[in-house]
């Protein structure tokens, strides 16, 4: 019988609150979500999903709870192309198979409820740095020729998620109606269409779709996004800065559409049920307004049932 992961919760919170690194500051913001996902991971062990073999995250990962493959039941498969792995397990959900290889990879069950899952994602990522709507600094992105794209970073993860959603076309105001997520079959179909469009555009090879690489790349994308926003990323580890091409806030490599597309496309490969959940979270929380400004919650035509 697998070890329980629930004892990880206080340990995770203690480590997160004591962090001073920007990548772990984002982790502080995600602490509550990590707790929810750890609990889900415990439940999923009873449903034959993959799970951790020890009761803590891998301390050698490039950010807290960002890559637990070394201690996972499907460790070896973390380092193989996802299409090859899942071809050997037809009908198995990729998030179930790789459950809790990172704190954000947690199987939510076979029956989707996308509005509810979007709310859970929003609230779970809302940690001690969140002070309320319109309380954060205004960011202006330098992003592949887009001029004067701005957002207000009310929580650290907004710098990443807002540009990620914009790049994919998932913001309200970019053609995706949040009312559609009430029909899960329709929403999954729309997600599959987007996944197909991404692959038609970028033609990712299966060697680019390796789970462990995807997990490690997340913090590299975060550093590149901070570069795009003109933010100081000097406290990232030397390894992450080297991979991200980050030297300082004015000498760094901005994130690209391709980076964001690949990040999302891995979720497509892990199951359209999961890429659709990502799309729902990004769509429910933010919108593109006049003047190329990204708004949140009550700024938007649709606002999920959360306090802000």
matplotlib code that plots the C-alpha trace (Angstrom):
import matplotlib.pyplot as plt

x = [0.0, 1.3, 2.4, -0.1, 0.7, -1.4, 1.5, 3.1, 0.6, 2.1, 5.7, 4.8, 3.3, 6.2, 8.7, 6.6, 6.1, 9.8, 10.8, 12.4, 13.0, 10.6, 9.8, 8.9, 7.0, 4.8, 4.7, 3.5, 0.6, -0.1, 0.1, -3.6, -3.9, -1.1, -3.0, -6.1, -4.1, -2.2, -5.6, -6.7, -3.5, -4.3, -7.8, -6.5, -4.1, -7.2, -8.2, -5.0, -3.6, 0.1, 1.5, 4.6, 6.5, 7.6, 5.8, 7.6, 8.4, 11.7, 14.2, 16.3, 13.6, 14.3, 11.4, 9.3, 7.2, 7.9, 9.2, 8.7, 9.4, 12.3, 9.9, 6.9, 5.5, 5.9, 9.3, 10.8, 7.9, 8.5, 11.6, 9.9, 7.7, 4.2, 2.6, 4.6, 3.7, 0.0, -0.2, 0.8, -2.1, -5.1, -8.0, -5.9, -6.0, -2.5, -3.1, -4.1, -1.1, 1.3, -0.7, 1.3, 4.5, 4.2, 1.8, -0.2, -0.6, -3.5, -6.3, -9.7, -11.7, -13.4, -16.4, -15.5, -17.2, -15.3, -16.9, -16.3, -12.8, -12.0, -13.2, -11.1, -8.0, -8.6, -9.1, -6.3, -3.7, -4.8, -2.2, -1.0, 0.3, -3.2, -4.6, -7.7, -8.7, -6.7, -4.2, -1.1, 1.4, 0.6, 2.8, 3.5, 4.5, 7.1, 5.7, 6.4, 5.5, 2.4, 2.4, 1.1, -0.4, -0.9, -2.2, -2.4, -0.5, -2.7, -1.0, 2.4, 1.1, -0.8, 2.4, 2.5, -1.1, -2.3, 0.2, -0.2, -4.0, -3.5, -1.1, -3.4, -6.4, -8.2, -9.1, -12.7, -12.9, -10.7, -13.7, -14.1, -17.4, -17.3, -20.9, -19.8, -17.9, -21.3, -21.5, -18.4, -18.6, -18.6, -15.8, -13.7, -14.4, -13.2, -10.1, -9.3, -9.7, -7.2, -4.8, -5.0, -4.4, -1.3, 0.1, -0.7, 1.2, 4.3, 4.5, 6.1, 8.0, 7.3, 10.8, 9.7, 6.8, 8.5, 6.9, 10.0, 11.3, 7.9, 7.9, 11.4, 10.6, 7.8, 10.0, 12.2, 9.0, 8.3, 11.6, 11.1, 7.7, 9.2, 11.6, 8.7, 7.1, 10.4, 10.4, 13.5, 14.2, 17.6, 16.7, 16.0, 18.5, 21.6, 20.3, 17.0, 18.5, 20.9, 18.2, 16.0, 18.7, 18.2, 21.1, 19.1, 15.8, 17.1, 19.3, 17.1, 15.1, 11.3, 8.8, 7.4, 4.0, 5.8, 6.8, 3.3, 1.8, 4.1, 3.3, -0.4, 0.0, 1.6, -1.7, -3.5, -1.3, -2.2, -5.9, -8.3, -10.2, -7.1, -6.4, -10.0, -9.7, -6.7, -8.7, -11.6, -9.4, -7.7, -11.0, -13.0, -10.6, -9.6, -10.6, -9.0, -10.4, -10.2, -6.7, -5.1, -5.5, -6.1, -8.8, -10.0, -13.2, -15.7, -13.8, -15.1, -18.4, -18.4, -17.0, -16.9, -18.6, -15.6, -14.9, -12.4]
y = [0.0, 3.4, 5.9, 8.7, 12.2, 14.1, 14.6, 16.7, 19.5, 21.2, 20.6, 22.1, 25.2, 25.7, 25.5, 27.8, 30.5, 30.6, 31.0, 34.1, 32.9, 34.2, 30.8, 29.7, 32.9, 31.7, 28.5, 30.3, 31.6, 28.0, 26.5, 26.1, 24.5, 22.1, 21.1, 20.3, 18.4, 16.4, 15.4, 14.4, 12.4, 10.5, 9.6, 8.7, 6.1, 4.1, 4.4, 3.0, 6.3, 7.0, 8.3, 9.2, 6.5, 8.8, 11.4, 14.6, 16.4, 15.9, 18.4, 18.3, 19.8, 23.2, 24.6, 23.4, 20.4, 21.1, 17.6, 14.5, 12.0, 10.4, 9.2, 8.4, 4.9, 5.7, 7.3, 5.7, 6.8, 10.4, 10.4, 8.9, 10.7, 11.0, 9.7, 6.5, 6.0, 6.6, 4.4, 1.6, 2.4, 3.2, 4.8, 5.9, 9.6, 11.2, 13.2, 10.0, 8.1, 10.9, 12.0, 14.4, 14.3, 18.1, 19.9, 21.1, 17.6, 16.2, 14.0, 15.6, 12.5, 11.2, 13.5, 17.2, 20.2, 23.0, 26.0, 24.4, 23.3, 26.9, 28.2, 25.7, 26.7, 30.4, 30.0, 27.4, 29.7, 32.6, 32.6, 35.2, 37.5, 38.2, 41.5, 41.9, 43.1, 46.1, 46.1, 44.9, 46.7, 47.3, 45.2, 46.0, 43.1, 42.9, 40.0, 39.2, 42.5, 43.2, 46.8, 48.1, 44.8, 45.4, 43.7, 44.3, 41.7, 41.3, 38.0, 36.7, 34.0, 36.6, 37.6, 34.1, 33.1, 36.4, 36.3, 32.5, 32.9, 35.8, 33.9, 30.9, 33.1, 31.9, 35.2, 36.4, 38.8, 36.6, 34.5, 31.9, 32.3, 31.1, 30.0, 27.2, 25.5, 24.5, 21.9, 19.8, 17.8, 21.1, 22.5, 19.4, 19.5, 23.2, 22.2, 19.4, 21.9, 24.3, 21.4, 20.4, 24.0, 24.2, 21.0, 22.1, 25.4, 24.1, 20.4, 19.3, 16.1, 13.4, 13.9, 17.4, 15.9, 14.3, 14.8, 15.4, 18.0, 19.7, 19.9, 21.4, 23.9, 25.5, 27.6, 28.5, 29.8, 31.7, 33.5, 34.3, 35.7, 37.9, 39.1, 39.9, 41.9, 43.8, 42.2, 41.4, 37.7, 37.8, 35.5, 32.5, 29.8, 30.0, 26.9, 28.4, 31.7, 30.0, 28.0, 31.0, 33.3, 35.6, 37.9, 40.9, 42.6, 44.4, 41.6, 38.5, 36.4, 37.1, 34.2, 33.2, 32.0, 28.7, 28.2, 28.8, 26.6, 23.7, 24.0, 23.7, 21.1, 18.7, 19.0, 18.0, 14.9, 14.0, 14.2, 16.7, 16.5, 18.2, 20.7, 21.7, 22.3, 24.5, 26.5, 26.9, 28.2, 30.7, 31.9, 32.2, 34.5, 37.2, 39.1, 41.3, 44.8, 47.9, 49.4, 45.9, 45.6, 42.3, 42.6, 40.2, 39.1, 42.1, 43.8, 41.1, 40.1, 36.9, 36.5, 33.2, 32.9, 33.9, 36.9, 39.3]
z = [0.0, -1.0, 1.6, 2.5, 1.2, 3.6, 6.1, 3.2, 3.7, 6.8, 5.5, 2.1, 3.7, 6.1, 3.2, 1.0, 3.6, 4.4, 0.8, -0.7, -4.2, -6.9, -8.2, -4.7, -4.1, -6.9, -4.9, -1.8, -4.0, -4.9, -1.4, -1.0, -4.4, -3.5, -0.4, -2.5, -5.0, -2.3, -0.9, -4.4, -4.9, -1.8, -3.1, -6.5, -5.1, -4.3, -7.9, -9.4, -10.5, -10.3, -7.0, -5.0, -3.2, -0.4, 1.7, 0.4, -2.8, -4.5, -2.9, -6.1, -8.3, -9.8, -7.7, -4.9, -5.8, -9.5, -10.5, -8.4, -11.1, -9.1, -6.5, -8.7, -9.4, -13.2, -12.8, -16.0, -18.1, -17.1, -19.3, -22.4, -25.0, -23.6, -26.8, -26.6, -22.9, -23.2, -26.4, -24.1, -21.8, -24.0, -22.2, -19.2, -18.4, -18.5, -15.3, -13.5, -14.8, -13.8, -10.8, -8.6, -10.6, -9.8, -7.5, -10.5, -12.1, -10.1, -11.6, -11.0, -11.9, -15.0, -15.0, -15.6, -14.0, -15.7, -14.0, -10.5, -11.4, -12.6, -9.3, -7.4, -9.5, -8.8, -5.1, -4.8, -6.3, -4.2, -1.4, 1.1, -1.6, -2.9, -1.5, -3.8, -7.2, -8.6, -5.8, -7.6, -9.9, -13.5, -15.9, -19.6, -21.7, -24.5, -26.4, -30.0, -31.5, -29.3, -28.2, -24.9, -23.6, -19.9, -16.8, -13.1, -11.1, -8.1, -7.3, -8.4, -10.8, -12.8, -14.6, -16.1, -16.4, -18.0, -20.8, -21.2, -21.6, -24.1, -26.2, -26.5, -27.2, -24.1, -22.5, -22.6, -25.5, -27.7, -29.0, -26.3, -24.5, -20.8, -21.0, -23.2, -20.4, -18.9, -21.7, -20.9, -24.2, -26.2, -24.1, -24.6, -28.4, -28.5, -26.5, -29.0, -31.9, -30.2, -29.6, -33.3, -34.3, -32.1, -33.5, -37.1, -36.4, -34.5, -35.4, -32.1, -32.4, -29.8, -28.4, -27.4, -25.4, -22.5, -19.1, -17.0, -19.5, -19.4, -15.6, -15.5, -18.3, -16.3, -14.2, -17.2, -18.9, -15.7, -15.9, -19.6, -18.8, -16.1, -18.7, -21.0, -18.2, -17.3, -13.9, -11.8, -12.0, -10.4, -7.6, -9.9, -9.6, -11.9, -13.7, -14.5, -15.6, -17.9, -19.6, -19.8, -21.2, -18.3, -17.2, -15.9, -16.5, -19.6, -21.0, -21.1, -23.5, -23.6, -23.7, -27.1, -28.4, -29.1, -25.5, -24.3, -27.0, -26.2, -22.5, -23.2, -25.9, -23.3, -21.4, -24.7, -24.9, -21.3, -22.3, -23.7, -20.4, -18.9, -21.6, -21.4, -17.6, -18.3, -20.9, -18.4, -15.6, -17.9, -19.5, -16.3, -14.5, -17.1, -20.2, -22.9, -22.6, -24.9, -24.9, -24.9, -21.1, -19.4, -16.7, -14.1, -12.5, -12.3, -15.1, -17.4, -19.0, -17.0, -13.5, -11.6, -8.2, -6.1, -3.8, -5.3]

ax = plt.figure().add_subplot(projection="3d")
ax.plot(x, y, z, "-o")
ax.set_aspect("equal")
plt.show()
